[in-house]
Structures are given as C-alpha cells and as structure tokens.
Amino acid sequence: MPGLLPEVDPDGLLEYSVVFTDRALNHMSQKFQHVMRDISGVLKEVYRAKSAIVVPGSGTFGMEAVARQFAGGRKALVIRNGWFSYRWTQIFEMGNIPSAQIVLKARPAAPGRQAPFAPAPVDEVVATIRAERPEVVFAPHVETAAGILLPDAYLRAVADAVHEVGGLFVLDAIASGAVWVDMQATGVDVLVKKKKKGWSGS
C-alpha cells in the first residue's frame, strides 16, 4: 500500500532502539513487510499450509494463543505423552479456556521399571473422539523426555476422526525441530512451531 508521500519510506522507516545501539527496522516499513511476506511464504511452503501467522513470544505464548483462539468454551481432548502436552492442561486450567477437557495419557509399552512409554493406542484415541465428540484435539508431535514421536499415520488417523465429528486437530510441533510436518498429508489443521527449535539452528 503506498504511503501518503513517496519519500516517507525511502530507507525503511529506520528507528533507534532504546535497548540496542544499532537501528531497528520499523514494523510499518516496506522492508519489514517484505521480510514478513517472505517468512510467511517459506512457512506455507515447508509445512504445506494454507496460511501462516507469526506471533512474537515463547512457545507457551503460542500455545496459549492457539488455545484461546480455538478452544474457548469448547470441549477439548488432549493426547498427553509427557510434560510438553501437560502444558496444554496448565494453560487450559489457568485461563479457564475449554468447557471440558478429556486426557488420554501415554503408558508403559512393556512391564518393568525402565520400560519405554508409548502414546495411547490410536484405535483408543479414534474411539474416544467418536464417543466424546471433542471440538478440538491437541497433541504433541514430539515429547523429548518420553522419547515419543507421533508418526504421520497416527496423526492422519487422529485428524480423520476429529474431522468426522466436525472438530479441529492442533499439533504442538515446537520440540520436533526440523522434523517437518506436512499439514495436508497428515490432516493437521493448526500447527504450533517455535523458531529456536529447528529454524534458528543454522
């Protein structure tokens, strides 16, 4: 969009930061807008997404923004595989966000004190979605402490089930680094990602 005067944005509306000694790029400048359009285009291409929204803040900030946008006053189901997915419950309870919350927890994959954990069986998740009809399903792509990664087939089955009941599937991919999620192939509706885990590693 052109400015009122052609010389308003000749150098990108430079600003002086009170924190840094160098100049900051004004968020209303054409240079900044070009950068944001480029970032949006890259994110949409990599994740095969229809749109991309960049929110400044921590991973929890992004999770809360998504929870407030899509789960407010609605029934939510959380696939809890460890601490990261427990964060959804903390956010829900602190903000009094969903009207109801169902949690399906990971469980030991074998007997013994050092047994690895596995996510709730996908058939159980699908059956719960069909019975409970949540409006939003939240899941972690990766749980680093538990060593669990939800494979694409698992994601697709969950997405298909929640779409059958008219709901949305939200995937927390903050900890999965550069393990890219194809949103179209997996059926994920909303993907939460953080730049410092994978994107800023170069």
Secondary structure, DSSP 8 states (H G I E B T S, - for coil): ---SSTTSSTT--EEE-SSSSSEEE-TTSHHHHHHHHHHHHHHHHHHT-S------S-HHHHHHHHHHHH-TTSEEEEEE-SHHHHHHHHHHHHHT-SSEEEEEE-EESSSSTT--EE---HHHHHHHHHHH--SEEEEESEETTTTEE--HHHHHHHHHHHHHTT-EEEEE-STTTT----HHHH--SEEE--TTTTTT--
